[in-house]
Amino acid sequence: MAVSAWQDFQAALDLTVDHQTPYWDALILAVAASHGCRLLISEDFQEGFTWRGVTVVNPFIDSPSALLGRLLTRTGAG
């Protein structure tokens, strides 16, 4: 199991201050970015919000992101 580094906590604080993101949501996004994720599926962020290379996709909106659609198609889930 990976443990978040101090840099992830600092990045989450920056995200909280700069974008008024709740801290625990910011920590999830910071850890995703530090691990090289490109896509974060969440209903807790603004659809399409991109931070440090991670784009947030809300799977519950009426017209889901094309990025999510391509991902689901590639994995055979769509």
Phi and psi restraints in degrees (range 20) as a CNS / XPLOR table:
assign (resid 1 and name C) (resid 2 and name N)
       (resid 2 and name CA) (resid 2 and name C) 1.0 -82.6 20.0 2
assign (resid 2 and name N) (resid 2 and name CA)
       (resid 2 and name C) (resid 3 and name N) 1.0 143.9 20.0 2
assign (resid 2 and name C) (resid 3 and name N)
       (resid 3 and name CA) (resid 3 and name C) 1.0 -111.4 20.0 2
assign (resid 3 and name N) (resid 3 and name CA)
       (resid 3 and name C) (resid 4 and name N) 1.0 136.2 20.0 2
assign (resid 3 and name C) (resid 4 and name N)
       (resid 4 and name CA) (resid 4 and name C) 1.0 -64.6 20.0 2
assign (resid 4 and name N) (resid 4 and name CA)
       (resid 4 and name C) (resid 5 and name N) 1.0 138.1 20.0 2
assign (resid 4 and name C) (resid 5 and name N)
       (resid 5 and name CA) (resid 5 and name C) 1.0 -83.2 20.0 2
assign (resid 5 and name N) (resid 5 and name CA)
       (resid 5 and name C) (resid 6 and name N) 1.0 162.8 20.0 2
assign (resid 5 and name C) (resid 6 and name N)
       (resid 6 and name CA) (resid 6 and name C) 1.0 -56.1 20.0 2
assign (resid 6 and name N) (resid 6 and name CA)
       (resid 6 and name C) (resid 7 and name N) 1.0 -35.3 20.0 2
assign (resid 6 and name C) (resid 7 and name N)
       (resid 7 and name CA) (resid 7 and name C) 1.0 -61.5 20.0 2
assign (resid 7 and name N) (resid 7 and name CA)
       (resid 7 and name C) (resid 8 and name N) 1.0 -33.5 20.0 2
assign (resid 7 and name C) (resid 8 and name N)
       (resid 8 and name CA) (resid 8 and name C) 1.0 -65.8 20.0 2
assign (resid 8 and name N) (resid 8 and name CA)
       (resid 8 and name C) (resid 9 and name N) 1.0 -40.1 20.0 2
assign (resid 8 and name C) (resid 9 and name N)
       (resid 9 and name CA) (resid 9 and name C) 1.0 -65.3 20.0 2
assign (resid 9 and name N) (resid 9 and name CA)
       (resid 9 and name C) (resid 10 and name N) 1.0 -41.5 20.0 2
assign (resid 9 and name C) (resid 10 and name N)
       (resid 10 and name CA) (resid 10 and name C) 1.0 -64.7 20.0 2
assign (resid 10 and name N) (resid 10 and name CA)
       (resid 10 and name C) (resid 11 and name N) 1.0 -43.0 20.0 2
assign (resid 10 and name C) (resid 11 and name N)
       (resid 11 and name CA) (resid 11 and name C) 1.0 -62.3 20.0 2
assign (resid 11 and name N) (resid 11 and name CA)
       (resid 11 and name C) (resid 12 and name N) 1.0 -39.6 20.0 2
assign (resid 11 and name C) (resid 12 and name N)
       (resid 12 and name CA) (resid 12 and name C) 1.0 -63.7 20.0 2
assign (resid 12 and name N) (resid 12 and name CA)
       (resid 12 and name C) (resid 13 and name N) 1.0 -39.6 20.0 2
assign (resid 12 and name C) (resid 13 and name N)
       (resid 13 and name CA) (resid 13 and name C) 1.0 -63.1 20.0 2
assign (resid 13 and name N) (resid 13 and name CA)
       (resid 13 and name C) (resid 14 and name N) 1.0 -41.9 20.0 2
assign (resid 13 and name C) (resid 14 and name N)
       (resid 14 and name CA) (resid 14 and name C) 1.0 -60.8 20.0 2
assign (resid 14 and name N) (resid 14 and name CA)
       (resid 14 and name C) (resid 15 and name N) 1.0 -44.9 20.0 2
assign (resid 14 and name C) (resid 15 and name N)
       (resid 15 and name CA) (resid 15 and name C) 1.0 -62.7 20.0 2
assign (resid 15 and name N) (resid 15 and name CA)
       (resid 15 and name C) (resid 16 and name N) 1.0 -39.7 20.0 2
assign (resid 15 and name C) (resid 16 and name N)
       (resid 16 and name CA) (resid 16 and name C) 1.0 -62.4 20.0 2
assign (resid 16 and name N) (resid 16 and name CA)
       (resid 16 and name C) (resid 17 and name N) 1.0 -44.9 20.0 2
assign (resid 16 and name C) (resid 17 and name N)
       (resid 17 and name CA) (resid 17 and name C) 1.0 -71.7 20.0 2
assign (resid 17 and name N) (resid 17 and name CA)
       (resid 17 and name C) (resid 18 and name N) 1.0 -46.4 20.0 2
assign (resid 17 and name C) (resid 18 and name N)
       (resid 18 and name CA) (resid 18 and name C) 1.0 -72.6 20.0 2
assign (resid 18 and name N) (resid 18 and name CA)
       (resid 18 and name C) (resid 19 and name N) 1.0 -31.7 20.0 2
assign (resid 18 and name C) (resid 19 and name N)
       (resid 19 and name CA) (resid 19 and name C) 1.0 -125.2 20.0 2
assign (resid 19 and name N) (resid 19 and name CA)
       (resid 19 and name C) (resid 20 and name N) 1.0 9.8 20.0 2
assign (resid 19 and name C) (resid 20 and name N)
       (resid 20 and name CA) (resid 20 and name C) 1.0 53.0 20.0 2
assign (resid 20 and name N) (resid 20 and name CA)
       (resid 20 and name C) (resid 21 and name N) 1.0 39.0 20.0 2
assign (resid 20 and name C) (resid 21 and name N)
       (resid 21 and name CA) (resid 21 and name C) 1.0 -87.1 20.0 2
assign (resid 21 and name N) (resid 21 and name CA)
       (resid 21 and name C) (resid 22 and name N) 1.0 135.8 20.0 2
assign (resid 21 and name C) (resid 22 and name N)
       (resid 22 and name CA) (resid 22 and name C) 1.0 -55.2 20.0 2
assign (resid 22 and name N) (resid 22 and name CA)
       (resid 22 and name C) (resid 23 and name N) 1.0 141.6 20.0 2
assign (resid 22 and name C) (resid 23 and name N)
       (resid 23 and name CA) (resid 23 and name C) 1.0 -56.4 20.0 2
assign (resid 23 and name N) (resid 23 and name CA)
       (resid 23 and name C) (resid 24 and name N) 1.0 -47.4 20.0 2
assign (resid 23 and name C) (resid 24 and name N)
       (resid 24 and name CA) (resid 24 and name C) 1.0 -68.2 20.0 2
assign (resid 24 and name N) (resid 24 and name CA)
       (resid 24 and name C) (resid 25 and name N) 1.0 -33.7 20.0 2
assign (resid 24 and name C) (resid 25 and name N)
       (resid 25 and name CA) (resid 25 and name C) 1.0 -65.9 20.0 2
assign (resid 25 and name N) (resid 25 and name CA)
       (resid 25 and name C) (resid 26 and name N) 1.0 -41.7 20.0 2
assign (resid 25 and name C) (resid 26 and name N)
       (resid 26 and name CA) (resid 26 and name C) 1.0 -62.4 20.0 2
assign (resid 26 and name N) (resid 26 and name CA)
       (resid 26 and name C) (resid 27 and name N) 1.0 -37.4 20.0 2
assign (resid 26 and name C) (resid 27 and name N)
       (resid 27 and name CA) (resid 27 and name C) 1.0 -65.9 20.0 2
assign (resid 27 and name N) (resid 27 and name CA)
       (resid 27 and name C) (resid 28 and name N) 1.0 -40.1 20.0 2
assign (resid 27 and name C) (resid 28 and name N)
       (resid 28 and name CA) (resid 28 and name C) 1.0 -59.7 20.0 2
assign (resid 28 and name N) (resid 28 and name CA)
       (resid 28 and name C) (resid 29 and name N) 1.0 -45.7 20.0 2
assign (resid 28 and name C) (resid 29 and name N)
       (resid 29 and name CA) (resid 29 and name C) 1.0 -67.0 20.0 2
assign (resid 29 and name N) (resid 29 and name CA)
       (resid 29 and name C) (resid 30 and name N) 1.0 -39.6 20.0 2
assign (resid 29 and name C) (resid 30 and name N)
       (resid 30 and name CA) (resid 30 and name C) 1.0 -64.4 20.0 2
assign (resid 30 and name N) (resid 30 and name CA)
       (resid 30 and name C) (resid 31 and name N) 1.0 -42.1 20.0 2
assign (resid 30 and name C) (resid 31 and name N)
       (resid 31 and name CA) (resid 31 and name C) 1.0 -67.8 20.0 2
assign (resid 31 and name N) (resid 31 and name CA)
       (resid 31 and name C) (resid 32 and name N) 1.0 -40.6 20.0 2
assign (resid 31 and name C) (resid 32 and name N)
       (resid 32 and name CA) (resid 32 and name C) 1.0 -59.4 20.0 2
assign (resid 32 and name N) (resid 32 and name CA)
       (resid 32 and name C) (resid 33 and name N) 1.0 -43.8 20.0 2
assign (resid 32 and name C) (resid 33 and name N)
       (resid 33 and name CA) (resid 33 and name C) 1.0 -65.0 20.0 2
assign (resid 33 and name N) (resid 33 and name CA)
       (resid 33 and name C) (resid 34 and name N) 1.0 -42.2 20.0 2
assign (resid 33 and name C) (resid 34 and name N)
       (resid 34 and name CA) (resid 34 and name C) 1.0 -69.0 20.0 2
assign (resid 34 and name N) (resid 34 and name CA)
       (resid 34 and name C) (resid 35 and name N) 1.0 -19.5 20.0 2
assign (resid 34 and name C) (resid 35 and name N)
       (resid 35 and name CA) (resid 35 and name C) 1.0 -100.3 20.0 2
assign (resid 35 and name N) (resid 35 and name CA)
       (resid 35 and name C) (resid 36 and name N) 1.0 9.0 20.0 2
assign (resid 35 and name C) (resid 36 and name N)
       (resid 36 and name CA) (resid 36 and name C) 1.0 80.1 20.0 2
assign (resid 36 and name N) (resid 36 and name CA)
       (resid 36 and name C) (resid 37 and name N) 1.0 16.9 20.0 2
assign (resid 36 and name C) (resid 37 and name N)
       (resid 37 and name CA) (resid 37 and name C) 1.0 -68.3 20.0 2
assign (resid 37 and name N) (resid 37 and name CA)
       (resid 37 and name C) (resid 38 and name N) 1.0 145.6 20.0 2
assign (resid 37 and name C) (resid 38 and name N)
       (resid 38 and name CA) (resid 38 and name C) 1.0 -107.2 20.0 2
assign (resid 38 and name N) (resid 38 and name CA)
       (resid 38 and name C) (resid 39 and name N) 1.0 -17.8 20.0 2
assign (resid 38 and name C) (resid 39 and name N)
       (resid 39 and name CA) (resid 39 and name C) 1.0 -135.4 20.0 2
assign (resid 39 and name N) (resid 39 and name CA)
       (resid 39 and name C) (resid 40 and name N) 1.0 131.6 20.0 2
assign (resid 39 and name C) (resid 40 and name N)
       (resid 40 and name CA) (resid 40 and name C) 1.0 -122.7 20.0 2
assign (resid 40 and name N) (resid 40 and name CA)
       (resid 40 and name C) (resid 41 and name N) 1.0 118.5 20.0 2
assign (resid 40 and name C) (resid 41 and name N)
       (resid 41 and name CA) (resid 41 and name C) 1.0 -91.5 20.0 2
assign (resid 41 and name N) (resid 41 and name CA)
       (resid 41 and name C) (resid 42 and name N) 1.0 115.6 20.0 2
assign (resid 41 and name C) (resid 42 and name N)
       (resid 42 and name CA) (resid 42 and name C) 1.0 -159.5 20.0 2
assign (resid 42 and name N) (resid 42 and name CA)
       (resid 42 and name C) (resid 43 and name N) 1.0 147.0 20.0 2
assign (resid 42 and name C) (resid 43 and name N)
       (resid 43 and name CA) (resid 43 and name C) 1.0 -96.9 20.0 2
assign (resid 43 and name N) (resid 43 and name CA)
       (resid 43 and name C) (resid 44 and name N) 1.0 0.0 20.0 2
assign (resid 43 and name C) (resid 44 and name N)
       (resid 44 and name CA) (resid 44 and name C) 1.0 -92.7 20.0 2
assign (resid 44 and name N) (resid 44 and name CA)
       (resid 44 and name C) (resid 45 and name N) 1.0 -4.9 20.0 2
assign (resid 44 and name C) (resid 45 and name N)
       (resid 45 and name CA) (resid 45 and name C) 1.0 -118.1 20.0 2
assign (resid 45 and name N) (resid 45 and name CA)
       (resid 45 and name C) (resid 46 and name N) 1.0 168.1 20.0 2
assign (resid 45 and name C) (resid 46 and name N)
       (resid 46 and name CA) (resid 46 and name C) 1.0 -69.9 20.0 2
assign (resid 46 and name N) (resid 46 and name CA)
       (resid 46 and name C) (resid 47 and name N) 1.0 131.4 20.0 2
assign (resid 46 and name C) (resid 47 and name N)
       (resid 47 and name CA) (resid 47 and name C) 1.0 -54.7 20.0 2
assign (resid 47 and name N) (resid 47 and name CA)
       (resid 47 and name C) (resid 48 and name N) 1.0 129.4 20.0 2
assign (resid 47 and name C) (resid 48 and name N)
       (resid 48 and name CA) (resid 48 and name C) 1.0 85.9 20.0 2
assign (resid 48 and name N) (resid 48 and name CA)
       (resid 48 and name C) (resid 49 and name N) 1.0 -4.9 20.0 2
assign (resid 48 and name C) (resid 49 and name N)
       (resid 49 and name CA) (resid 49 and name C) 1.0 -60.1 20.0 2
assign (resid 49 and name N) (resid 49 and name CA)
       (resid 49 and name C) (resid 50 and name N) 1.0 127.9 20.0 2
assign (resid 49 and name C) (resid 50 and name N)
       (resid 50 and name CA) (resid 50 and name C) 1.0 -120.6 20.0 2
assign (resid 50 and name N) (resid 50 and name CA)
       (resid 50 and name C) (resid 51 and name N) 1.0 131.8 20.0 2
assign (resid 50 and name C) (resid 51 and name N)
       (resid 51 and name CA) (resid 51 and name C) 1.0 -143.2 20.0 2
assign (resid 51 and name N) (resid 51 and name CA)
       (resid 51 and name C) (resid 52 and name N) 1.0 123.5 20.0 2
assign (resid 51 and name C) (resid 52 and name N)
       (resid 52 and name CA) (resid 52 and name C) 1.0 49.3 20.0 2
assign (resid 52 and name N) (resid 52 and name CA)
       (resid 52 and name C) (resid 53 and name N) 1.0 41.0 20.0 2
assign (resid 52 and name C) (resid 53 and name N)
       (resid 53 and name CA) (resid 53 and name C) 1.0 87.6 20.0 2
assign (resid 53 and name N) (resid 53 and name CA)
       (resid 53 and name C) (resid 54 and name N) 1.0 -3.3 20.0 2
assign (resid 53 and name C) (resid 54 and name N)
       (resid 54 and name CA) (resid 54 and name C) 1.0 -102.3 20.0 2
assign (resid 54 and name N) (resid 54 and name CA)
       (resid 54 and name C) (resid 55 and name N) 1.0 125.7 20.0 2
assign (resid 54 and name C) (resid 55 and name N)
       (resid 55 and name CA) (resid 55 and name C) 1.0 -105.1 20.0 2
assign (resid 55 and name N) (resid 55 and name CA)
       (resid 55 and name C) (resid 56 and name N) 1.0 133.0 20.0 2
assign (resid 55 and name C) (resid 56 and name N)
       (resid 56 and name CA) (resid 56 and name C) 1.0 -90.5 20.0 2
assign (resid 56 and name N) (resid 56 and name CA)
       (resid 56 and name C) (resid 57 and name N) 1.0 132.6 20.0 2
assign (resid 56 and name C) (resid 57 and name N)
       (resid 57 and name CA) (resid 57 and name C) 1.0 -124.1 20.0 2
assign (resid 57 and name N) (resid 57 and name CA)
       (resid 57 and name C) (resid 58 and name N) 1.0 128.7 20.0 2
assign (resid 57 and name C) (resid 58 and name N)
       (resid 58 and name CA) (resid 58 and name C) 1.0 -96.5 20.0 2
assign (resid 58 and name N) (resid 58 and name CA)
       (resid 58 and name C) (resid 59 and name N) 1.0 113.0 20.0 2
assign (resid 58 and name C) (resid 59 and name N)
       (resid 59 and name CA) (resid 59 and name C) 1.0 -75.2 20.0 2
assign (resid 59 and name N) (resid 59 and name CA)
       (resid 59 and name C) (resid 60 and name N) 1.0 -6.8 20.0 2
assign (resid 59 and name C) (resid 60 and name N)
       (resid 60 and name CA) (resid 60 and name C) 1.0 -100.8 20.0 2
assign (resid 60 and name N) (resid 60 and name CA)
       (resid 60 and name C) (resid 61 and name N) 1.0 0.6 20.0 2
assign (resid 60 and name C) (resid 61 and name N)
       (resid 61 and name CA) (resid 61 and name C) 1.0 -78.1 20.0 2
assign (resid 61 and name N) (resid 61 and name CA)
       (resid 61 and name C) (resid 62 and name N) 1.0 162.6 20.0 2
assign (resid 61 and name C) (resid 62 and name N)
       (resid 62 and name CA) (resid 62 and name C) 1.0 -61.7 20.0 2
assign (resid 62 and name N) (resid 62 and name CA)
       (resid 62 and name C) (resid 63 and name N) 1.0 -40.3 20.0 2
assign (resid 62 and name C) (resid 63 and name N)
       (resid 63 and name CA) (resid 63 and name C) 1.0 -118.2 20.0 2
assign (resid 63 and name N) (resid 63 and name CA)
       (resid 63 and name C) (resid 64 and name N) 1.0 93.0 20.0 2
assign (resid 63 and name C) (resid 64 and name N)
       (resid 64 and name CA) (resid 64 and name C) 1.0 -59.7 20.0 2
assign (resid 64 and name N) (resid 64 and name CA)
       (resid 64 and name C) (resid 65 and name N) 1.0 155.4 20.0 2
assign (resid 64 and name C) (resid 65 and name N)
       (resid 65 and name CA) (resid 65 and name C) 1.0 -58.1 20.0 2
assign (resid 65 and name N) (resid 65 and name CA)
       (resid 65 and name C) (resid 66 and name N) 1.0 142.5 20.0 2
assign (resid 65 and name C) (resid 66 and name N)
       (resid 66 and name CA) (resid 66 and name C) 1.0 -62.6 20.0 2
assign (resid 66 and name N) (resid 66 and name CA)
       (resid 66 and name C) (resid 67 and name N) 1.0 -33.6 20.0 2
assign (resid 66 and name C) (resid 67 and name N)
       (resid 67 and name CA) (resid 67 and name C) 1.0 -61.7 20.0 2
assign (resid 67 and name N) (resid 67 and name CA)
       (resid 67 and name C) (resid 68 and name N) 1.0 -43.5 20.0 2
assign (resid 67 and name C) (resid 68 and name N)
       (resid 68 and name CA) (resid 68 and name C) 1.0 -66.2 20.0 2
assign (resid 68 and name N) (resid 68 and name CA)
       (resid 68 and name C) (resid 69 and name N) 1.0 -40.8 20.0 2
assign (resid 68 and name C) (resid 69 and name N)
       (resid 69 and name CA) (resid 69 and name C) 1.0 -60.4 20.0 2
assign (resid 69 and name N) (resid 69 and name CA)
       (resid 69 and name C) (resid 70 and name N) 1.0 -43.1 20.0 2
assign (resid 69 and name C) (resid 70 and name N)
       (resid 70 and name CA) (resid 70 and name C) 1.0 -64.0 20.0 2
assign (resid 70 and name N) (resid 70 and name CA)
       (resid 70 and name C) (resid 71 and name N) 1.0 -40.8 20.0 2
assign (resid 70 and name C) (resid 71 and name N)
       (resid 71 and name CA) (resid 71 and name C) 1.0 -62.6 20.0 2
assign (resid 71 and name N) (resid 71 and name CA)
       (resid 71 and name C) (resid 72 and name N) 1.0 -46.6 20.0 2
assign (resid 71 and name C) (resid 72 and name N)
       (resid 72 and name CA) (resid 72 and name C) 1.0 -65.0 20.0 2
assign (resid 72 and name N) (resid 72 and name CA)
       (resid 72 and name C) (resid 73 and name N) 1.0 -36.7 20.0 2
assign (resid 72 and name C) (resid 73 and name N)
       (resid 73 and name CA) (resid 73 and name C) 1.0 -66.7 20.0 2
assign (resid 73 and name N) (resid 73 and name CA)
       (resid 73 and name C) (resid 74 and name N) 1.0 -41.8 20.0 2
assign (resid 73 and name C) (resid 74 and name N)
       (resid 74 and name CA) (resid 74 and name C) 1.0 -66.0 20.0 2
assign (resid 74 and name N) (resid 74 and name CA)
       (resid 74 and name C) (resid 75 and name N) 1.0 -32.3 20.0 2
assign (resid 74 and name C) (resid 75 and name N)
       (resid 75 and name CA) (resid 75 and name C) 1.0 -91.0 20.0 2
assign (resid 75 and name N) (resid 75 and name CA)
       (resid 75 and name C) (resid 76 and name N) 1.0 -4.2 20.0 2
assign (resid 75 and name C) (resid 76 and name N)
       (resid 76 and name CA) (resid 76 and name C) 1.0 82.1 20.0 2
assign (resid 76 and name N) (resid 76 and name CA)
       (resid 76 and name C) (resid 77 and name N) 1.0 11.2 20.0 2
assign (resid 76 and name C) (resid 77 and name N)
       (resid 77 and name CA) (resid 77 and name C) 1.0 -91.8 20.0 2
assign (resid 77 and name N) (resid 77 and name CA)
       (resid 77 and name C) (resid 78 and name N) 1.0 -11.1 20.0 2
